[in-house]
Amino acid sequence: MDTHETELRQRVRDLCATWDYTPRCDSWAGGFEPEFSRELARRGLLARTWPKHLGGAEDSNVARLAITEELLRAGAPVSAHWVGERQIGPELIRLGTPELQEEFCPRLASAEYVFALGMSEPDAGSDLAAVRTTAVRDGDGWRLTGRKIWTSGAHRATHLYVLARTARTDDKHAGLTEFIVERTAPGVTVRPIIGMDGEHHFNEVTFDEVFTPDRWVIGQVGDGWSQVVGQLSFERGGPERFLSMYPLLKAVLDADGLLGAEDARRLRSLLARLMVLRTWARETALALDAGRSPIVEAATSKYLGNRFELDCIEFVRGLLPRCDADIHRMYSQAVLAGPKSGIRGGAAPVMLSIIAKGAK
């Protein structure tokens, strides 16, 4: 780790140490605090890899990894900026017109805009090629009609990323297009899906001939499949795929007299796996810095990261009779987040298919 990464990590730690929040598991999905995200932006800790004229620092993905690791380790409330900074901004920088970049990227870099991802649909599971939401040309824009499901944070978003079908072809992977849609546009309806914990995180979003301007098309019309496959590398390959439960693990590590000899052995095994996953995430970041789209690396990180997190939950389960209320609180968060963690970004069979195809 170089001096620059160390300095960035310390800046995150300094902010978290002075901010009034309660650490939680799955904070990148459930910890919504816009002012914290804006403070990160004011301190130059968001959009590190983006061009300076778009609000960034022209830094490396390795440097960004250092920041995101520290935020997740601290269980900080980061969901307000997470999707926009993690993948929408990079997708616009990769494929958007200069006008589209200038319209959105600076506002994403300052955490002014909040994005939700409109990918999954009813009856489609993790098969994005089964998208049935349609977009039809209408003058200088498009009319979108359809439904999206499990849309995280849509009720709080200012904008939605939407994958829609713009042409019917024999090849279901063809004829897809990426759009930006204003969440408050006429015809957009957001219905809550309340979780077992009583929290409102997921949503069903309906589009009834919703108009979006032509300038809000991302990339090329009809190239949505190849574009979204590359975009998912940003979503699947980050440390949130194995650090979502870290606040729970840290609470166990900090508890005096909690672990017996066998518990300590199992914990050392988990920590060894964590080091491998961190190394893998770093390799993914280096691949992005080299200009590659690390599709297989990202799928591997997502698959192994979920297995690691589930094993962390199982490890703590055996300790619960000796744990305090804070560990019980985070354990409950982890248990409820576990099934979501396995689905978000693609279910395990989809990840294994990507890995297997990449090994040929």
C-alpha positions in Angstrom: 0.0 0.0 0.0 1.5 3.3 -1.0 1.5 6.7 0.8 -1.4 8.0 -1.3 -3.7 5.1 -0.4 -2.8 5.4 3.2 -3.6 9.1 3.2 -7.0 8.5 1.6 -7.8 5.8 4.1 -7.0 8.1 7.0 -9.2 10.8 5.6 -12.1 8.4 5.5 -11.4 7.3 9.1 -11.2 10.9 10.3 -14.6 11.6 8.9 -16.2 8.5 10.2 -14.7 9.1 13.7 -16.4 12.5 13.9 -19.7 11.7 12.2 -22.7 10.8 14.4 -24.0 7.5 12.9 -24.5 3.9 14.0 -22.4 1.4 12.1 -24.5 -1.2 10.3 -24.2 -4.2 8.1 -25.1 -3.8 4.4 -24.5 -0.1 4.7 -24.1 0.5 1.0 -27.7 -0.6 0.5 -29.4 0.4 3.7 -27.5 3.3 5.1 -29.1 6.3 3.5 -27.8 9.7 4.7 -27.4 12.3 1.9 -25.5 14.8 4.0 -22.8 12.2 4.7 -22.4 11.6 1.0 -22.2 15.3 0.3 -19.6 15.6 3.0 -17.5 12.9 1.4 -17.8 14.9 -1.9 -16.7 18.1 -0.1 -13.7 16.3 1.2 -12.8 15.0 -2.3 -13.6 11.4 -1.5 -16.1 10.7 -4.2 -15.6 10.3 -8.0 -11.9 9.9 -7.5 -11.3 8.2 -10.9 -13.3 10.7 -12.9 -11.9 13.6 -15.1 -11.4 16.8 -13.2 -13.7 18.8 -15.4 -16.5 16.4 -14.4 -16.0 16.7 -10.7 -13.3 14.0 -10.2 -9.7 13.8 -9.3 -8.3 11.7 -12.2 -7.1 9.2 -9.6 -6.8 5.4 -10.0 -9.4 2.7 -9.3 -6.9 1.3 -6.7 -7.2 4.6 -4.8 -11.0 4.5 -5.0 -10.8 0.9 -3.7 -9.0 2.2 -0.6 -11.8 4.7 0.1 -14.7 2.2 -0.4 -13.0 -0.4 1.7 -12.7 2.0 4.6 -16.4 3.2 4.3 -17.6 -0.4 4.2 -15.4 -1.5 7.1 -16.9 1.4 9.1 -20.5 0.5 8.2 -20.9 4.1 7.1 -24.2 5.4 5.6 -23.2 5.6 1.9 -26.2 4.4 -0.1 -27.2 7.9 -1.2 -24.3 8.1 -3.6 -23.3 4.5 -4.1 -25.0 3.5 -7.4 -24.4 6.9 -9.0 -20.7 7.0 -8.1 -20.0 3.3 -8.5 -21.4 2.7 -11.9 -23.6 5.4 -13.5 -20.9 8.0 -13.6 -18.3 5.6 -15.0 -20.8 4.4 -17.5 -21.5 7.9 -18.7 -17.8 8.7 -18.9 -17.3 5.5 -20.9 -20.2 5.9 -23.3 -22.1 9.1 -22.8 -21.9 12.2 -25.0 -20.0 15.1 -23.7 -23.3 16.9 -23.1 -24.7 14.0 -21.1 -21.5 13.8 -19.0 -21.6 17.5 -18.3 -25.3 17.4 -17.3 -25.0 14.5 -14.8 -21.4 13.7 -13.7 -20.7 16.9 -11.7 -24.0 16.4 -9.8 -23.2 12.8 -9.2 -19.7 13.7 -8.0 -21.3 16.2 -5.5 -23.9 13.6 -4.4 -26.7 16.0 -5.6 -28.3 13.3 -7.8 -29.3 9.9 -6.5 -29.7 7.0 -8.9 -31.6 3.7 -8.7 -31.0 0.8 -11.1 -34.0 -0.3 -13.3 -32.7 -3.6 -14.6 -34.5 -6.6 -13.0 -38.1 -7.4 -14.1 -40.9 -9.7 -12.9 -40.5 -13.3 -14.1 -37.0 -12.6 -15.6 -34.9 -13.4 -12.5 -31.2 -12.6 -13.3 -31.7 -12.9 -17.0 -31.4 -9.3 -18.2 -31.9 -10.4 -21.8 -35.5 -11.2 -20.9 -36.3 -7.5 -20.5 -39.8 -6.7 -21.7 -39.9 -3.0 -20.8 -40.2 -1.2 -24.2 -39.1 2.2 -25.4 -40.7 3.7 -28.6 -39.5 6.8 -30.4 -41.7 9.9 -29.9 -40.4 13.1 -31.5 -37.2 14.1 -29.9 -37.4 11.4 -27.3 -38.8 8.0 -26.2 -41.8 6.6 -24.5 -41.1 3.9 -21.9 -43.7 1.3 -20.9 -43.1 -1.7 -18.5 -42.3 -2.8 -15.0 -39.1 -3.2 -13.0 -38.8 -5.1 -9.7 -36.5 -5.1 -6.7 -35.4 -1.6 -7.6 -33.3 -0.6 -4.6 -33.8 2.9 -3.4 -36.1 4.0 -6.2 -38.4 5.9 -3.7 -35.4 8.1 -2.7 -33.9 8.5 -6.2 -33.8 11.6 -8.3 -33.2 9.5 -11.5 -33.5 6.0 -12.7 -31.2 4.0 -15.0 -33.5 1.9 -17.2 -32.6 -1.0 -19.5 -35.4 -1.2 -22.2 -36.1 -2.9 -25.4 -36.1 -0.7 -28.5 -36.4 -3.4 -31.1 -37.8 -6.9 -31.4 -35.3 -9.4 -32.9 -34.7 -13.1 -32.9 -31.7 -12.5 -30.8 -33.0 -11.5 -27.4 -29.6 -9.9 -26.6 -30.1 -7.4 -29.4 -32.3 -4.4 -29.5 -31.7 -3.3 -25.9 -30.9 0.3 -25.0 -29.8 2.1 -21.8 -31.8 5.2 -20.7 -31.8 7.8 -17.9 -35.3 8.6 -16.6 -36.4 11.3 -14.1 -38.0 9.5 -11.2 -40.7 12.2 -10.8 -41.6 12.2 -14.5 -45.3 11.7 -15.3 -46.2 8.0 -15.7 -43.5 6.7 -13.2 -45.1 4.9 -10.2 -43.0 3.6 -7.4 -44.6 1.0 -5.1 -42.8 -0.1 -1.9 -41.7 -3.7 -1.2 -41.3 -4.0 2.5 -38.7 -6.4 3.8 -39.1 -8.9 6.7 -37.2 -6.3 8.9 -39.9 -3.7 8.2 -37.5 -1.6 6.2 -38.4 0.0 2.8 -35.5 -0.8 0.5 -36.9 -2.5 -2.5 -39.5 -1.2 -4.9 -41.6 -2.1 -7.9 -41.4 0.6 -10.5 -44.0 1.0 -13.3 -43.5 3.0 -16.5 -46.7 4.1 -18.3 -45.6 5.8 -21.6 -43.0 7.8 -19.7 -41.2 10.3 -21.8 -37.4 10.7 -21.7 -35.4 12.9 -24.0 -33.2 11.5 -26.7 -30.1 13.1 -25.1 -30.6 10.8 -22.1 -29.8 7.7 -24.1 -26.5 6.2 -22.8 -24.3 5.0 -25.7 -25.8 3.6 -28.8 -29.4 2.6 -29.4 -29.6 -1.1 -29.6 -26.2 -1.8 -28.0 -27.5 -2.0 -24.5 -26.6 -5.7 -23.9 -22.9 -5.3 -24.6 -22.9 -2.0 -22.7 -24.6 -3.3 -19.6 -22.3 -6.4 -19.4 -19.3 -4.1 -19.2 -21.1 -1.9 -16.7 -21.8 -4.8 -14.4 -18.1 -5.1 -13.8 -18.3 -1.9 -11.8 -21.2 -3.4 -9.8 -20.0 -6.9 -9.2 -16.3 -6.4 -8.7 -16.2 -4.0 -5.7 -15.5 -4.7 -2.0 -19.2 -4.4 -1.1 -19.5 -8.0 -2.3 -17.5 -9.3 0.7 -17.3 -6.4 3.2 -21.1 -5.9 3.7 -20.9 -8.0 6.9 -17.6 -6.7 8.1 -19.0 -4.4 10.9 -20.4 -7.6 12.5 -17.1 -9.4 12.2 -15.3 -6.3 13.7 -17.7 -6.2 16.6 -16.8 -9.8 17.3 -13.1 -9.1 17.0 -13.4 -6.1 19.5 -15.4 -8.1 22.1 -13.2 -9.1 25.1 -13.2 -12.8 26.1 -15.8 -13.8 23.5 -13.7 -16.3 21.5 -12.5 -19.7 22.6 -9.7 -21.6 21.0 -11.8 -23.3 18.3 -13.6 -20.0 17.6 -10.3 -18.2 17.1 -9.2 -21.0 14.6 -12.4 -20.5 12.6 -12.0 -16.8 12.7 -8.4 -17.0 11.4 -9.7 -19.1 8.5 -12.3 -16.4 7.6 -9.7 -13.7 7.8 -7.4 -15.6 5.5 -10.3 -15.8 2.9 -10.9 -12.1 3.4 -7.3 -11.3 2.5 -7.7 -13.3 -0.7 -10.9 -11.5 -1.6 -9.2 -8.1 -0.9 -6.4 -9.1 -3.2 -8.9 -10.2 -5.9 -10.7 -6.8 -5.6 -7.3 -5.1 -6.0 -6.6 -7.1 -9.2 -10.0 -6.1 -10.5 -9.2 -2.4 -9.8 -5.8 -2.8 -11.6 -7.6 -4.3 -14.6 -9.9 -1.3 -14.7 -7.0 1.1 -14.5 -5.4 -0.8 -17.4 -8.5 -0.1 -19.5 -9.9 -3.7 -19.4 -13.5 -4.7 -18.5 -12.9 -7.4 -15.9 -16.1 -9.3 -16.4 -14.8 -12.7 -15.2 -12.9 -11.2 -12.2 -16.0 -9.3 -11.1 -18.2 -12.3 -11.4 -15.7 -14.4 -9.3 -15.5 -11.7 -6.7 -19.3 -11.5 -6.5 -19.7 -15.3 -6.2 -17.0 -16.0 -3.7 -17.8 -12.8 -1.7 -21.4 -13.9 -1.1 -20.2 -17.3 0.1 -17.8 -15.6 2.5 -20.4 -13.4 3.9 -22.8 -16.2 4.5 -20.0 -18.1 6.3 -19.4 -15.0 8.5 -23.1 -15.1 9.5 -22.9 -18.8 10.3 -19.7 -18.2 12.4 -21.3 -15.5 14.5 -24.5 -17.6 15.0 -22.6 -20.0 17.2 -21.4 -17.1 19.4 -24.7 -15.4 20.0 -25.4 -16.7 23.5 -22.3 -14.9 24.7 -22.8 -11.7 22.6 -24.0 -8.2 23.6 -27.0 -6.3 22.2 -24.9 -4.5 19.6 -23.7 -7.7 18.0 -27.2 -9.1 18.1 -28.4 -6.0 16.3 -25.8 -6.3 13.5 -26.3 -10.1 13.3 -30.0 -9.5 12.6 -29.1 -7.0 9.9 -26.7 -9.5 8.3 -29.2 -12.4 8.4 -31.8 -10.3 6.6 -29.3 -8.9 4.1 -27.9 -12.4 3.3 -30.5 -13.5 0.8 -30.4 -10.1 -0.9 -26.7 -10.2 -1.2 -26.9 -13.5 -3.1 -29.3 -12.0 -5.7 -28.1 -8.4 -6.2 -25.9 -8.1 -9.3 -26.9 -11.6 -10.4 -27.6 -14.9 -8.8 -24.9 -17.6 -8.2 -25.8 -19.7 -11.3 -25.4 -16.6 -13.5 -22.0 -15.8 -12.0 -20.8 -19.5 -12.4 -21.9 -19.4 -16.0 -19.8 -16.2 -16.7 -16.8 -17.7 -14.9 -17.1 -21.0 -16.9 -17.4 -19.2 -20.2 -14.4 -17.0 -19.4 -12.3 -20.1 -18.6 -12.7 -21.5 -22.1 
